[in-house]
């Protein structure tokens, strides 16, 4: 398994500066977001993280720069709020996804990461109680089916992660989602830090929570996130290796379920702590 990092863990900068720094830190792959490179001229608005237009010249520049620095791009962020209460926001996300999917295919990345969304109108990663309603679930499924159709057209795989603040907030719901959509293109990001809910983040529960998730969705995992969470009553993510995620167990479970993809570190944000996170995952491997 290769170890990479999410480009969203870095402040936006030029493609050369970003990918050069990632290579310098010792990573060999990335989960790429176009918003991470200043050449895109794009800043996410909290609802849609896909640029309205991705020029072919930008795709070529990123592709060439990654090759020059020895960085692979197996996955790209295609996140937008697939459960937003405003149908126009969902429709715009789907519209942008068409051009984005073409760019991802041209870039050579085979996986698009998704966010199942929330009823929070301000930000796609924030909690809202209405996210647990039948209406939110139905809107999410409608969006997911449409994205799956696009993935089929462009020959891409899709990867959704569980997230406490989203409609798909458990591995059980992820299983239900995949079964309901019924597309072989729809897979999962296994992010163990995102499996925890408030009150669950304690070492005593870690192994059971991780194992149960793998039992439900492990064989459908196409991206593994090396993200961590601090012990406590709430949800507080922390740099890789500083929390309660059992990375040796994580690696064993990935191998047991046939995972052969990349482990992407995520949620560090402090460049000075990235080498320690990389060492922690390497030691687990």
FIFIKE-645122 format. One line per field, with one value per residue (C-alpha): residue number from 1; residue in one letter; chain; x, y, z. Coordinates in nm, 2 decimals, always signed. Example, Ala and Ser with C-alpha at 12.3 -4.5 7.8 and 13.67 -1.06 7.14 Angstrom:
<sites>
num: c(1 2)
residuo: c(A S)
cadena: c(A A)
x: c(+1.23 +1.37)
y: c(-0.45 -0.11)
z: c(+0.78 +0.71)
</sites>
This chain:
<sites>
num: c(1 2 3 4 5 6 7 8 9 10 11 12 13 14 15 16 17 18 19 20 21 22 23 24 25 26 27 28 29 30 31 32 33 34 35 36 37 38 39 40 41 42 43 44 45 46 47 48 49 50 51 52 53 54 55 56 57 58 59 60 61 62 63 64 65 66 67 68 69 70 71 72 73 74 75 76 77 78 79 80 81 82 83 84 85 86 87 88 89 90 91 92 93 94 95 96 97 98 99 100 101 102 103 104 105 106 107 108 109 110 111 112 113 114 115 116 117 118 119 120 121 122 123 124 125 126 127 128 129 130 131 132 133 134 135 136 137 138 139 140 141 142 143 144 145 146 147 148 149 150 151 152 153 154 155 156 157 158 159 160 161 162 163 164 165 166 167 168 169 170 171 172 173 174 175 176 177 178 179 180 181 182 183 184 185 186 187 188 189 190 191 192 193 194 195 196 197 198 199 200 201 202 203 204 205 206 207 208 209 210 211 212 213 214 215 216 217 218 219 220 221 222 223 224 225 226 227 228 229 230 231 232 233 234 235 236 237 238 239 240 241 242 243 244 245 246 247 248 249 250 251 252 253 254 255 256 257 258 259 260 261 262 263 264 265 266 267 268 269 270 271 272 273 274 275 276 277 278 279 280 281 282 283 284 285)
residuo: c(X X X X X X X X X X X X X X X X X X X X X X X X X X X X X X X X X X X X X X X X X X X X X X X X X X X X X X X X X X X X X X X X X X X X X X X X X X X X X X X X X X X X X X X X X X X X X X X X X X X X X X X X X X X X X X X X X X X X X X X X X X X X X X X X X X X X X X X X X X X X X X X X X X X X X X X X X X X X X X X X X X X X X X X X X X X X X X X X X X X X X X X X X X X X X X X X X X X X X X X X X X X X X X X X X X X X X X X X X X X X X X X X X X X X X X X X X X X X X X X X X X X X X X X X X X X X X X X X X X X X X X X X X X X X X X X X X X X X X X X X X X X X X)
cadena: c(A A A A A A A A A A A A A A A A A A A A A A A A A A A A A A A A A A A A A A A A A A A A A A A A A A A A A A A A A A A A A A A A A A A A A A A A A A A A A A A A A A A A A A A A A A A A A A A A A A A A A A A A A A A A A A A A A A A A A A A A A A A A A A A A A A A A A A A A A A A A A A A A A A A A A A A A A A A A A A A A A A A A A A A A A A A A A A A A A A A A A A A A A A A A A A A A A A A A A A A A A A A A A A A A A A A A A A A A A A A A A A A A A A A A A A A A A A A A A A A A A A A A A A A A A A A A A A A A A A A A A A A A A A A A A A A A A A A A A A A A A A A A A)
x: c(+0.00 +0.13 +0.10 -0.04 -0.20 -0.51 -0.41 -0.68 -0.45 -0.23 -0.30 -0.37 -0.06 +0.07 +0.06 +0.44 +0.48 +0.21 +0.32 +0.68 +0.62 +0.42 +0.71 +0.96 +0.76 +0.79 +0.44 +0.40 +0.03 -0.25 -0.62 -0.64 -0.87 -0.86 -0.93 -0.58 -0.40 -0.42 -0.42 -0.78 -0.89 -1.15 -1.25 -1.52 -1.84 -1.92 -2.19 -2.00 -1.63 -1.62 -1.51 -1.77 -1.52 -1.19 -0.98 -0.79 -0.48 -0.51 -0.56 -0.25 -0.04 -0.14 -0.07 +0.27 +0.37 +0.26 +0.47 +0.77 +0.76 +0.68 +0.33 +0.04 -0.32 -0.54 -0.84 -1.00 -1.24 -1.58 -1.77 -2.08 -2.38 -2.59 -2.86 -2.88 -3.23 -3.23 -3.28 -3.10 -2.78 -2.80 -2.87 -2.57 -2.35 -2.47 -2.41 -2.06 -1.99 -2.02 -1.72 -1.54 -1.57 -1.43 -1.14 -1.07 -1.07 -0.83 -0.61 -0.59 -0.74 -0.99 -1.18 -1.40 -1.46 -1.81 -2.00 -2.34 -2.44 -2.64 -2.95 -2.71 -2.75 -2.42 -2.17 -2.16 -1.96 -2.18 -2.45 -2.82 -3.09 -3.30 -3.02 -3.19 -3.52 -3.66 -3.67 -3.30 -3.23 -3.44 -3.27 -2.93 -3.02 -3.15 -2.82 -2.62 -2.80 -2.74 -2.37 -2.34 -2.48 -2.21 -1.95 -2.06 -2.04 -1.69 -1.55 -1.49 -1.53 -1.71 -1.61 -1.83 -1.72 -1.93 -1.94 -2.12 -2.25 -2.38 -2.68 -2.46 -2.32 -2.27 -2.14 -2.48 -2.63 -2.34 -2.44 -2.80 -2.70 -2.50 -2.77 -3.03 -2.83 -2.73 -2.43 -2.11 -1.94 -2.04 -1.78 -1.65 -1.37 -1.28 -1.21 -1.19 -1.19 -1.53 -1.69 -1.72 -2.01 -2.02 -1.96 -1.80 -1.44 -1.27 -1.00 -1.22 -1.47 -1.22 -1.16 -1.53 -1.63 -1.36 -1.42 -1.80 -1.75 -1.52 -1.77 -2.03 -1.83 -1.47 -1.49 -1.63 -1.34 -1.14 -0.97 -0.84 -0.80 -0.52 -0.72 -0.73 -0.96 -0.88 -1.04 -1.33 -1.70 -1.72 -1.58 -1.23 -1.00 -0.63 -0.30 -0.24 -0.09 -0.21 -0.55 -0.73 -0.75 -0.57 -0.35 -0.20 -0.56 -0.66 -0.39 -0.48 -0.85 -0.76 -0.55 -0.81 -1.07 -0.85 -0.77 -0.49 -0.53 -0.36 -0.37 -0.43 -0.34 -0.60 -0.69 -0.33 -0.32 +0.01 +0.29 +0.54 +0.33 +0.30 +0.63 +0.53 +0.20 +0.37 +0.61 +0.32 +0.14 +0.47 +0.54 +0.18 +0.25)
y: c(+0.00 +0.35 +0.63 +0.96 +1.27 +1.49 +1.81 +1.99 +1.95 +2.22 +2.59 +2.66 +2.73 +2.67 +2.32 +2.31 +2.44 +2.20 +1.88 +1.96 +2.01 +1.68 +1.49 +1.66 +1.53 +1.18 +1.11 +0.94 +1.00 +1.25 +1.27 +1.58 +1.88 +2.14 +2.41 +2.33 +2.48 +2.86 +2.82 +2.70 +3.04 +2.86 +2.88 +2.64 +2.81 +2.55 +2.39 +2.28 +2.20 +2.14 +2.44 +2.55 +2.50 +2.31 +2.41 +2.14 +2.35 +2.32 +1.94 +1.91 +2.14 +1.94 +1.61 +1.72 +1.87 +1.56 +1.34 +1.57 +1.53 +1.16 +1.20 +0.97 +1.10 +0.80 +1.01 +1.35 +1.54 +1.58 +1.68 +1.88 +1.88 +1.60 +1.65 +2.03 +2.16 +2.37 +2.16 +2.42 +2.37 +2.00 +2.06 +2.29 +2.03 +1.77 +2.01 +2.08 +1.71 +1.64 +1.87 +1.76 +1.39 +1.45 +1.64 +1.35 +1.10 +1.32 +1.35 +0.98 +0.95 +0.67 +0.76 +1.05 +1.11 +1.23 +1.37 +1.23 +1.58 +1.74 +1.95 +2.23 +2.49 +2.66 +2.39 +2.03 +1.90 +2.04 +1.87 +1.94 +1.73 +1.72 +1.51 +1.21 +1.26 +1.04 +1.34 +1.40 +1.03 +1.04 +1.35 +1.20 +0.88 +1.07 +1.27 +0.96 +0.77 +1.06 +1.07 +0.70 +0.74 +0.99 +0.77 +0.49 +0.72 +0.83 +0.50 +0.63 +0.48 +0.67 +0.68 +0.80 +0.83 +0.80 +1.13 +1.21 +1.54 +1.38 +1.18 +0.87 +0.88 +0.51 +0.20 +0.05 +0.35 +0.32 -0.04 +0.06 +0.34 +0.12 -0.15 +0.11 +0.28 -0.06 +0.06 -0.12 +0.22 +0.32 +0.23 +0.36 +0.56 +0.38 +0.67 +0.52 +0.85 +0.93 +0.61 +0.77 +0.96 +1.19 +0.97 +0.69 +0.82 +0.61 +0.34 +0.07 +0.10 +0.15 -0.21 -0.30 +0.01 -0.05 -0.42 -0.38 -0.12 -0.35 -0.63 -0.41 -0.22 -0.34 -0.52 -0.21 +0.02 +0.19 +0.47 +0.44 +0.76 +0.78 +1.02 +1.02 +1.13 +1.24 +1.05 +1.25 +1.30 +1.50 +1.49 +1.63 +1.52 +1.53 +1.46 +1.10 +0.90 +1.14 +0.99 +0.66 +0.50 +0.17 +0.18 -0.17 -0.30 -0.07 -0.22 -0.58 -0.52 -0.36 -0.65 -0.91 -0.74 -0.74 -0.36 -0.28 +0.10 +0.39 +0.51 +0.88 +1.08 +1.35 +1.59 +1.69 +2.05 +2.13 +2.06 +2.02 +1.72 +1.54 +1.35 +1.20 +1.09 +0.94 +0.75 +0.63 +0.47 +0.33 +0.16 +0.01 -0.12)
z: c(+0.00 -0.09 +0.16 +0.03 +0.17 +0.09 -0.08 +0.13 +0.43 +0.28 +0.23 -0.14 -0.35 -0.70 -0.83 -0.84 -0.49 -0.36 -0.52 -0.47 -0.10 -0.08 -0.25 -0.02 +0.29 +0.16 +0.02 -0.31 -0.39 -0.32 -0.30 -0.52 -0.49 -0.77 -0.50 -0.36 -0.65 -0.71 -1.08 -1.05 -0.92 -0.72 -0.36 -0.22 -0.08 +0.17 -0.05 -0.36 -0.37 -0.75 -0.97 -1.22 -1.50 -1.52 -1.83 -2.01 -1.97 -1.59 -1.61 -1.82 -1.59 -1.28 -1.46 -1.58 -1.25 -1.06 -1.29 -1.25 -0.87 -0.88 -0.73 -0.83 -0.83 -0.77 -0.65 -0.68 -0.46 -0.62 -0.31 -0.30 -0.07 -0.21 +0.05 +0.05 +0.13 -0.18 -0.49 -0.70 -0.50 -0.56 -0.93 -0.97 -0.80 -1.05 -1.34 -1.23 -1.18 -1.56 -1.65 -1.34 -1.43 -1.77 -1.61 -1.37 -1.65 -1.85 -1.54 -1.51 -1.16 -1.14 -0.82 -0.72 -0.35 -0.25 +0.04 +0.12 +0.24 +0.52 +0.57 +0.70 +0.43 +0.51 +0.50 +0.37 +0.66 +0.94 +1.14 +1.12 +1.28 +0.97 +0.80 +0.97 +0.80 +0.53 +0.29 +0.33 +0.27 -0.05 -0.18 -0.11 -0.29 -0.59 -0.61 -0.56 -0.84 -1.08 -0.99 -1.04 -1.39 -1.46 -1.32 -1.55 -1.85 -1.77 -1.64 -1.28 -0.94 -0.66 -0.29 -0.01 +0.35 +0.67 +0.86 +1.18 +1.04 +0.72 +0.61 +0.58 +0.93 +1.00 +0.82 +0.84 +0.65 +0.40 +0.34 +0.29 +0.05 -0.17 -0.18 -0.26 -0.54 -0.68 -0.88 -0.91 -0.94 -0.59 -0.32 +0.01 +0.17 +0.50 +0.74 +1.08 +1.26 +1.10 +1.24 +1.58 +1.72 +2.03 +2.33 +2.14 +2.11 +2.37 +2.33 +2.48 +2.19 +1.90 +1.80 +1.80 +1.60 +1.34 +1.30 +1.27 +0.99 +0.80 +0.83 +0.66 +0.40 +0.41 +0.08 -0.08 +0.02 -0.25 -0.05 +0.30 +0.51 +0.76 +0.98 +1.36 +1.64 +2.00 +2.29 +2.45 +2.47 +2.15 +1.80 +1.78 +1.50 +1.55 +1.36 +1.25 +1.54 +1.82 +1.87 +1.93 +1.59 +1.60 +1.29 +1.31 +1.34 +1.05 +0.83 +0.92 +0.84 +0.51 +0.41 +0.53 +0.31 +0.00 -0.01 -0.25 -0.28 -0.12 +0.24 +0.23 +0.54 +0.61 +0.89 +0.99 +0.85 +1.03 +0.79 +1.08 +1.21 +0.87 +0.89 +1.23 +1.08 +0.79 +1.02 +1.23 +0.93 +0.79 +1.12 +1.11 +0.76)
</sites>
